């Protein structure tokens, strides 16, 4: 199983051809793919046309959707942010910290294109899909 970040989904639905969207396309229907509730909200809110929204929503209903936060994950996310900040690295978006921390804690590889996830791979054990 792998969790897919919103940037990859957005590229995928916009028809962008890159390494991440190719990996996603090759994986769908073959191996389990998951999405987080925050990612689901980010992606679905971006659709302007009802038809496109319904197609995407239908696809997401076939995937595992994880609740990403809760008290323990909130604390772990804060710990991870602080650990990176002590190394001089500041992550721009709290949602990225939550996603990375969830994947680290659950041992789930993350498919991403956002550079803010790289420090989690390099310093905290996030597995890139």
C-alpha positions in Angstrom: 0.0 0.0 0.0 1.1 3.6 -0.6 -0.5 6.9 0.3 -0.6 9.5 -2.5 -0.3 13.2 -1.7 -2.5 15.9 -3.2 0.1 17.3 -5.6 0.3 14.0 -7.3 -3.5 13.6 -7.5 -3.9 17.2 -8.9 -1.3 16.5 -11.6 -3.0 13.1 -12.3 -6.4 14.6 -12.8 -5.0 17.5 -14.8 -3.4 15.0 -17.2 0.2 15.9 -16.3 2.7 13.2 -17.3 5.5 12.9 -14.9 7.2 10.1 -12.8 4.7 10.4 -9.9 1.6 10.3 -12.1 3.0 7.4 -14.1 3.6 5.5 -10.8 0.1 6.3 -9.7 -1.4 5.2 -13.0 0.6 2.0 -13.0 -0.4 1.2 -9.4 -4.2 1.9 -9.5 -6.1 -1.3 -9.7 -2.9 -3.4 -9.2 -1.8 -2.5 -5.6 -3.6 -0.8 -2.7 -3.6 2.9 -2.9 -4.7 5.1 0.0 -5.5 8.8 0.6 -5.8 10.8 3.7 -8.9 12.7 4.7 -7.0 16.1 4.4 -5.7 15.1 1.0 -9.2 14.1 -0.1 -10.5 17.5 0.9 -7.6 19.4 -0.8 -8.1 17.6 -4.1 -11.9 17.5 -4.3 -12.3 21.2 -3.4 -10.2 22.1 -6.5 -12.7 20.8 -9.1 -14.7 23.5 -10.8 -16.9 21.3 -13.0 -19.4 19.0 -11.2 -18.7 16.3 -13.7 -15.0 16.2 -12.9 -15.8 16.4 -9.2 -18.1 13.4 -9.4 -15.6 11.3 -11.4 -12.8 12.0 -8.9 -15.1 11.4 -5.9 -16.1 8.1 -7.4 -12.5 7.1 -7.8 -11.7 8.0 -4.2 -14.6 6.0 -2.9 -12.7 2.9 -4.2 -9.6 3.7 -2.1 -8.7 3.4 1.5 -9.2 6.7 3.2 -7.3 7.3 6.5 -8.1 9.8 9.2 -4.7 11.5 9.5 -4.8 13.3 12.8 -6.0 12.8 16.3 -4.2 13.7 19.6 -1.3 11.3 19.3 -0.6 12.2 15.6 -0.9 15.9 16.4 1.8 15.5 19.1 4.0 13.4 16.8 3.6 15.9 14.0 4.7 18.7 16.3 7.7 16.6 17.4 8.7 16.0 13.8 8.4 19.7 12.9 10.6 20.6 15.9 13.1 17.9 15.0 13.5 19.3 11.5 13.5 22.9 12.7 16.4 22.0 15.1 18.3 21.0 11.9 17.5 24.4 10.3 14.6 23.1 8.2 11.2 24.7 8.3 8.3 22.9 6.6 5.9 25.4 5.0 2.6 23.6 5.4 1.2 21.9 8.6 -0.8 19.5 6.5 2.5 18.2 4.9 3.9 17.6 8.4 0.8 15.6 9.4 0.8 13.5 6.2 4.5 12.7 6.5 4.2 11.9 10.2 1.3 9.6 9.6 3.2 7.7 7.0 6.3 7.4 9.1 4.3 6.1 12.1 2.3 3.6 10.0 5.2 2.6 7.8 3.3 3.5 4.7 5.3 4.8 1.6 4.2 8.2 0.4 4.0 9.1 -3.3 4.7 12.9 -3.5 6.1 15.6 -5.7 6.2 18.4 -3.1 9.8 19.2 -2.0 8.7 19.7 1.6 8.6 15.9 2.0 12.3 15.4 1.2 13.6 16.3 4.7 11.2 13.7 6.2 12.8 11.1 3.9 16.4 12.3 4.6 16.1 12.8 8.3 13.0 11.1 9.8 12.6 7.8 7.9 9.7 8.6 5.5 9.7 6.1 2.7 9.2 7.6 -0.7 7.0 5.5 -3.0 
